[in-house]
């Protein structure tokens, strides 16, 4: 899931989660694999003095508290190493203990599942719980997007002050590893599958290398069931998150997916998805969210996947493109399988903008028609729109709001074009000298951090905030839902008011930072 995709999900659900990076997979081994049995438990002691050692005295009379250097201190060999995996929160975003938390993280639960039984793993999602900086821990892993990287650095620094080894990974560390290394003992670049064997070997030997980069993309086979049992049980998520594919065949200028997950679209074996669904779906009607960047990129696979969802009787949501409207058989299959809504990146209503960011497969003139086709199949639309493209002028905000309201887009999300590090967009805007703000906490798709082409920075910021406030107004929400096709009415009613709360918080935080906020003059009579 790219930074852009994640930020949109954050806006649509007021919560985080990203599975496809260094936190996407972990396979750990001892420096000497032969000392493990089939359950990955040591069968001989660290000095090879006997076999079958499981905590009693090995042959030769040595005591069971044989010590092994883990790079920090001498620990008893029969003591499980403690690992803390952390998802940092964005400043100002915090859920109370009694909140229905809508979006459980996936990546760290999958990471935790790949640790051997000789490791004790704990997950901290800082959005809903605090980090215990005094916890007894041997290794800390932190995954971070650009907008929370400053918080990730602060957490890492606190643990490193105690002598705890810290590994940083995720989107931002993968894109700017040299910067990240200043706050970490090691940096994971890209996906983790295939390189963790060496990482754990180096960790246990006290010889962590500064950077680890996987040379091959995982084929997504033999992935273990995520350790959802490690999530905080005081919070009740709206739905479960699963991953069925990685990568995206498109090449959008602003997107980091091809950099992080490669350009090849990879598929999980359907039998493994079946196994995961059988473990997590307890009754019909449960909600699933697909963390894939584009669940319908390979249509033959999507048909079979949707048959699987139908078998379990789930309701589900996922990312796709507007091109799905061209395949009504696939749309009907999605409806039959329990699809509640599809998250579609419209991005812009201007063909020039779409062509300029390599989304030529979208025909702007046909957008209203495509929307109706999808809604006619009783599937709602979560539509994402971006402000700040080169052909956008100050009229873009009202035109986009009018399109959303006229076409009754059930759950619209607006964002500001953001030049995330490492993307083609960032490179182009740097060359043009248009990026003026490099405070990573502003790279949340809610702040203007570059100079747009056909309006001022203030017009971009003000117009975005006006549009957000307009679509989140109760009368705007009710108009879209009551005058529209009323697909899954109560689902979208709840989702819109969750979004409203999140967006009002965004507006409040931007105003507190004394960024400009007013209704643009040309919009005040709207």
C-alpha positions in Angstrom: 0.0 0.0 0.0 1.6 3.3 -1.0 1.8 6.5 1.1 -0.9 8.0 -1.0 -3.1 5.0 -0.6 -2.5 4.9 3.1 -3.2 8.5 3.6 -6.5 8.1 1.8 -7.5 5.2 4.0 -6.4 7.2 7.0 -8.8 10.0 5.9 -11.6 7.6 5.1 -11.3 5.6 8.3 -9.4 7.8 10.7 -6.8 5.1 11.3 -3.5 3.5 10.0 -2.2 0.3 8.7 0.3 -0.8 6.0 1.4 -4.4 5.3 3.6 -4.6 2.3 6.9 -3.3 3.6 9.6 -4.4 5.9 6.8 -5.2 8.4 5.2 -7.4 5.8 7.3 -10.5 6.5 9.8 -12.0 8.8 11.6 -15.4 8.7 14.1 -15.7 11.5 16.9 -18.3 12.0 19.8 -18.9 14.3 23.3 -18.4 13.0 23.4 -22.2 13.0 20.1 -23.6 11.6 21.0 -27.1 12.6 20.5 -26.3 16.3 16.7 -26.0 15.7 14.2 -28.8 15.4 11.1 -28.6 13.1 9.4 -26.2 15.5 12.3 -23.9 15.4 13.2 -24.6 19.0 16.9 -25.2 19.9 17.7 -28.9 20.1 21.3 -28.5 21.2 23.0 -26.0 23.4 24.9 -23.0 22.0 28.2 -24.8 22.2 27.0 -28.0 20.4 27.4 -30.1 23.6 24.7 -32.6 23.2 21.4 -32.9 21.4 17.8 -32.4 22.4 18.6 -29.6 24.8 15.4 -27.9 25.8 16.3 -26.2 29.1 17.5 -29.1 31.2 21.2 -29.9 31.7 22.9 -30.9 28.5 25.4 -33.7 28.2 28.7 -32.7 29.7 27.1 -31.3 32.9 26.7 -27.7 31.8 24.0 -25.7 33.6 20.9 -24.8 31.6 21.5 -21.1 32.0 24.2 -21.1 29.3 24.7 -17.5 28.1 24.8 -16.2 24.6 25.9 -12.8 23.4 23.0 -11.1 21.7 24.8 -7.9 21.0 23.8 -6.0 24.1 24.1 -8.2 27.3 24.7 -11.7 28.4 21.3 -13.5 28.6 20.3 -16.9 29.8 20.0 -19.2 26.8 16.6 -20.4 27.9 15.2 -16.9 28.1 13.1 -15.8 25.2 14.3 -12.7 23.4 11.8 -9.9 23.7 10.9 -7.9 20.5 8.8 -4.8 20.5 7.2 -3.8 17.2 5.8 -0.3 17.0 3.5 1.6 14.7 4.0 5.3 15.6 1.1 7.7 15.6 0.7 11.1 13.9 0.6 14.0 16.3 -2.9 14.7 17.5 -4.4 11.4 16.5 -5.3 9.3 19.5 -8.3 7.0 20.2 -9.7 6.6 23.7 -9.9 3.2 25.4 -13.6 2.9 24.8 -13.4 3.7 21.1 -14.4 1.3 18.3 -11.1 1.4 16.5 -12.0 1.0 12.8 -8.8 -0.2 11.1 -6.5 -2.8 12.7 -2.9 -2.9 11.4 -1.9 -5.9 9.4 1.8 -5.5 8.7 3.1 -5.9 12.2 0.8 -8.8 12.9 2.3 -10.6 9.9 5.8 -9.7 11.0 5.1 -11.1 14.4 3.8 -14.3 13.0 7.2 -15.0 11.3 9.2 -14.9 14.5 10.3 -18.3 15.8 8.8 -19.5 19.1 12.0 -18.6 20.9 11.1 -15.0 20.6 8.4 -13.1 22.6 6.8 -10.5 20.4 4.7 -7.5 21.5 2.9 -5.1 19.1 2.3 -1.4 20.0 -0.1 0.6 17.8 0.6 4.0 19.2 -2.7 5.3 17.8 -4.5 3.4 20.6 -1.9 2.7 23.2 1.3 4.2 24.7 4.8 3.1 24.2 6.5 1.9 27.4 10.1 3.2 27.0 11.1 1.3 30.2 10.0 -2.1 28.9 12.5 -5.0 29.1 13.2 -5.6 25.4 16.1 -6.8 23.3 15.1 -5.5 19.9 12.8 -2.8 18.7 11.3 -2.6 15.2 9.5 0.5 14.0 7.7 0.9 10.7 6.8 4.4 9.5 5.3 6.5 6.7 6.7 9.9 5.9 4.2 11.8 7.9 5.0 10.0 11.1 8.8 9.5 10.6 9.7 12.3 13.1 7.8 10.5 15.8 9.5 7.2 14.7 12.9 8.8 15.1 12.0 10.1 18.5 10.9 6.7 19.7 14.0 5.1 18.2 16.3 7.6 19.9 14.7 6.9 23.3 15.4 3.2 23.1 18.8 3.6 21.6 19.8 5.8 24.6 19.2 2.6 26.7 21.4 0.5 24.5 18.5 -1.3 22.8 19.0 -2.2 19.2 16.5 -0.5 16.8 15.6 -1.4 13.3 13.6 1.0 11.2 11.7 0.1 8.1 8.6 1.0 6.0 8.0 3.4 3.2 10.0 6.4 4.4 13.1 4.5 5.6 13.1 2.6 2.3 13.0 5.8 0.3 15.5 7.7 2.5 17.7 5.1 4.2 20.7 7.4 4.7 18.6 9.9 6.6 16.9 7.1 8.6 20.2 5.5 9.6 21.0 8.5 11.8 18.3 7.2 14.2 18.6 3.4 13.8 21.1 0.6 14.2 19.8 -0.9 11.0 17.5 0.1 8.1 15.3 -2.3 6.1 15.0 -1.2 2.5 11.8 -2.5 0.8 10.1 -5.8 1.6 11.6 -8.0 4.3 11.0 -11.5 2.9 14.3 -13.3 2.2 16.6 -11.0 4.1 15.6 -11.6 7.7 17.6 -14.8 8.0 20.7 -12.8 7.8 19.4 -10.0 9.9 18.7 -12.3 12.9 22.0 -14.0 12.5 23.8 -10.7 12.6 21.7 -9.5 15.6 22.4 -12.5 17.7 26.1 -12.2 16.8 26.1 -8.5 17.8 27.0 -7.5 14.2 24.0 -5.8 12.7 24.8 -4.2 9.4 23.6 -0.6 8.7 21.4 -1.5 5.7 19.6 -4.6 4.6 18.0 -4.8 1.1 16.1 -7.7 -0.4 17.3 -8.5 -3.9 14.2 -10.4 -4.9 10.5 -9.9 -4.5 8.6 -12.5 -2.5 6.2 -14.7 -4.4 3.7 -14.3 -1.5 3.6 -18.1 -1.0 3.6 -19.8 2.4 2.8 -16.7 4.3 1.8 -17.5 7.9 -1.4 -16.3 9.5 -1.0 -12.8 11.0 -0.7 -12.7 14.8 -4.0 -10.8 15.3 -4.1 -12.2 18.8 -1.3 -9.7 19.7 -3.5 -6.7 19.0 -4.9 -4.8 21.9 -8.1 -6.5 22.9 -9.6 -3.4 24.5 -10.4 -2.1 21.0 -13.0 -3.6 18.8 -12.2 -3.1 15.1 -14.9 -2.6 12.5 -13.3 -5.1 10.2 -10.4 -7.5 9.6 -7.7 -6.6 7.1 -6.2 -9.1 4.7 -3.7 -9.0 1.8 -4.3 -10.9 -1.4 -1.9 -9.2 -3.8 1.0 -6.8 -3.9 2.2 -4.2 -6.4 0.3 -2.3 -9.0 0.8 -2.4 -12.8 0.2 1.3 -13.2 2.9 4.0 -13.0 1.3 7.0 -11.5 3.8 9.9 -11.0 3.0 10.5 -7.4 2.9 6.9 -6.2 5.6 5.0 -4.4 4.3 1.5 -4.9 6.5 0.6 -7.9 9.5 1.7 -5.8 8.6 -0.2 -2.6 6.8 -3.2 -4.0 8.2 -3.5 -7.5 6.5 -3.2 -10.8 5.3 -6.8 -11.0 1.8 -7.6 -9.8 2.1 -10.6 -7.4 -0.7 -12.9 -6.3 -1.2 -14.9 -3.2 -2.2 -18.5 -3.8 -6.0 -18.8 -3.4 -5.7 -21.9 -1.2 -3.7 -19.9 1.3 -6.2 -17.1 1.3 -8.9 -19.7 1.9 -6.9 -21.0 5.0 -6.7 -17.5 6.4 -10.4 -16.8 5.8 -11.4 -20.0 7.5 -9.3 -18.9 10.6 -10.7 -15.4 10.9 -14.3 -15.4 9.6 -16.5 -16.6 12.4 -19.9 -15.8 10.9 -21.5 -14.6 7.7 -21.7 -10.8 7.3 -18.3 -10.0 8.8 -16.4 -7.1 7.2 -13.0 -7.4 5.4 -10.8 -4.7 4.1 -8.3 -5.7 1.4 -5.0 -4.0 1.8 -4.1 -4.6 -1.9 -3.3 -1.5 -4.1 -5.5 -2.9 -6.9 -7.5 -6.0 -6.3 -8.8 -6.3 -9.8 -5.6 -5.7 -11.8 -5.7 -9.4 -12.9 -9.3 -10.0 -13.7 -9.2 -13.8 -13.9 -7.7 -14.0 -10.4 -10.3 -11.5 -9.1 -13.1 -13.7 -10.4 -11.8 -16.7 -8.4 -11.0 -14.5 -5.3 -14.6 -13.2 -5.3 -15.9 -16.7 -5.5 -14.0 -17.4 -2.3 -15.5 -14.3 -0.6 -18.9 -15.4 -1.6 -18.3 -18.8 0.0 -17.6 -17.2 3.3 -20.5 -14.8 3.2 -18.3 -11.7 4.0 -18.8 -8.1 3.2 -15.7 -6.5 1.8 -14.0 -3.3 0.6 -11.0 -2.8 -1.5 -8.9 -0.6 -3.9 -9.4 -0.7 -7.6 -9.5 1.7 -10.6 -12.4 3.1 -12.5 -11.6 0.6 -15.3 -13.6 -2.0 -13.4 -16.7 -0.2 -14.8 -15.8 -1.6 -18.2 -16.2 -5.2 -17.0 -19.8 -5.5 -15.8 -19.4 -9.3 -15.4 -16.6 -8.6 -12.8 -18.7 -6.0 -11.2 -21.6 -8.4 -10.8 -19.3 -11.0 -9.4 -18.0 -8.4 -6.9 -21.6 -7.6 -5.9 -22.5 -11.3 -5.4 -19.4 -11.8 -3.3 -20.4 -9.2 -0.8 -18.6 -6.1 -2.1 -19.9 -3.1 -0.1 -17.6 -0.4 -1.6 -14.7 0.1 -3.9 -12.0 2.7 -3.2 -11.3 4.4 -6.6 -8.6 7.0 -7.2 -10.3 9.5 -9.6 -7.5 12.0 -8.8 -8.7 14.7 -11.2 -11.5 15.7 -13.5 -9.1 17.1 -16.1 -7.7 14.8 -18.8 -4.6 17.0 -19.0 -3.8 16.3 -15.3 -4.4 12.6 -15.7 -2.2 12.3 -18.7 0.5 14.3 -16.9 0.8 11.9 -14.0 0.6 8.8 -16.2 -3.0 7.9 -15.7 -3.9 7.9 -19.4 -6.0 4.8 -18.9 -8.7 7.1 -17.3 -11.1 8.9 -19.7 -12.2 12.0 -17.8 -15.2 12.5 -20.1 -16.6 9.1 -19.1 -16.3 9.4 -15.3 -19.9 10.1 -14.5 -21.0 7.3 -16.7 -18.5 4.9 -15.0 -19.7 6.0 -11.6 -23.3 5.2 -12.5 -22.4 1.8 -13.8 -20.7 0.8 -10.6 -23.5 2.1 -8.4 -26.1 0.3 -10.6 -24.5 -2.9 -9.4 -25.3 -1.9 -5.8 -21.7 -1.1 -4.9 -20.8 2.1 -3.2 -17.8 4.3 -4.1 -15.1 5.7 -1.9 -13.7 8.3 -4.4 -10.3 10.0 -3.9 -9.6 13.3 -5.5 -6.3 15.2 -5.4 -5.8 19.0 -5.7 -2.7 20.7 -6.9 -2.0 19.2 -10.3 -0.3 21.5 -12.9 -3.6 22.2 -14.7 -5.6 23.0 -11.5 -6.5 26.6 -11.0 -8.6 28.1 -8.2 -11.9 26.9 -9.8 -10.9 23.2 -9.3 -12.3 23.0 -5.8 -15.9 23.9 -6.6 -15.9 21.9 -9.8 -14.8 18.8 -7.9 -17.3 19.3 -5.1 -20.0 19.8 -7.6 -19.0 16.5 -9.4 -19.0 14.6 -6.1 -22.4 15.9 -5.0 -24.0 15.6 -8.5 -22.9 12.0 -8.9 -23.6 11.1 -5.2 -20.2 9.7 -4.5 -20.9 7.9 -1.3 -17.7 8.6 0.6 -15.4 11.2 -1.1 -11.9 12.0 0.2 -9.9 15.0 -0.8 -6.1 15.5 -0.5 -3.3 17.8 -1.6 -0.8 16.5 -4.2 2.2 15.5 -2.1 5.8 14.9 -3.6 6.7 11.9 -1.4 10.5 11.2 -1.3 11.7 9.0 -4.1 8.7 9.4 -6.4 8.9 10.8 -10.0 6.8 13.7 -8.9 9.2 14.6 -6.1 12.1 14.5 -8.6 10.3 16.7 -11.1 9.2 19.3 -8.6 12.7 19.4 -7.1 14.2 20.0 -10.5 11.7 22.8 -11.1 12.5 24.4 -7.7 8.9 24.2 -6.5 9.2 22.3 -3.2 9.5 24.7 -0.2 8.5 22.7 2.8 10.6 19.6 3.9 9.0 19.2 7.3 8.0 15.5 7.0 5.1 15.9 9.4 3.4 18.0 6.7 3.6 15.2 4.2 0.2 13.9 5.2 -1.6 15.0 2.0 -3.4 17.8 4.0 -0.6 20.4 3.7 0.6 22.3 0.6 4.4 21.7 0.6 5.1 22.9 -3.0 4.2 25.8 -5.3 1.4 24.9 -7.6 1.4 25.9 -11.3 -1.8 27.9 -11.7 -2.6 29.1 -8.2 -0.8 30.3 -5.1 0.1 28.1 -2.2 -2.5 29.9 0.0 -5.2 29.3 -2.7 -4.3 25.6 -2.7 -4.4 25.3 1.1 -7.6 27.3 1.5 -9.4 25.6 -1.3 -8.6 22.2 0.0 -9.9 23.1 3.5 -13.0 24.6 2.1 -13.8 21.5 0.0 -13.2 19.2 3.0 -15.5 21.3 5.2 -18.2 21.3 2.4 -18.3 17.6 1.8 -18.2 16.8 5.5 -21.1 19.0 6.3 -24.1 17.0 7.5 -26.4 18.4 4.8 -23.9 17.4 2.1 -23.6 13.9 3.5 -27.3 13.4 3.6 -27.8 14.8 0.2 -25.4 12.3 -1.3 -26.8 9.3 0.5 -30.5 10.1 0.3 -30.6 11.3 -3.3 -28.2 8.7 -4.5 -28.8 4.9 -5.0 -28.7 4.3 -1.3 -26.3 1.4 -1.6 -25.5 0.2 2.0 -27.0 3.4 3.4 -26.2 2.9 7.1 -22.6 1.7 6.4 -21.9 4.9 4.5 -23.7 7.1 6.9 -21.5 5.8 9.7 -18.4 6.0 7.5 -19.1 9.6 6.5 -19.5 10.8 10.1 -16.3 9.0 11.1 -14.6 10.9 8.2 -16.2 14.1 9.3 -14.7 13.8 12.8 -11.3 13.0 11.3 -11.4 16.0 8.9 -12.6 18.4 11.5 -9.5 17.4 13.5 -7.3 18.0 10.5 -8.7 21.4 10.0 -8.3 22.2 13.7 -4.6 21.1 13.6 -3.8 23.1 10.5 -5.4 26.2 12.0 -3.4 25.7 15.2 -0.2 25.8 13.1 -1.3 29.2 11.9 -1.5 28.1 8.3 -4.0 30.2 6.3 -7.7 29.2 6.6 -10.6 31.0 5.1 -13.3 30.4 2.6 -11.7 31.5 -0.7 -13.3 34.6 -2.1 -14.5 32.9 -5.3 -16.2 30.2 -3.2 -17.9 32.3 -0.4 -21.2 32.5 -2.2 -21.3 28.7 -2.9 
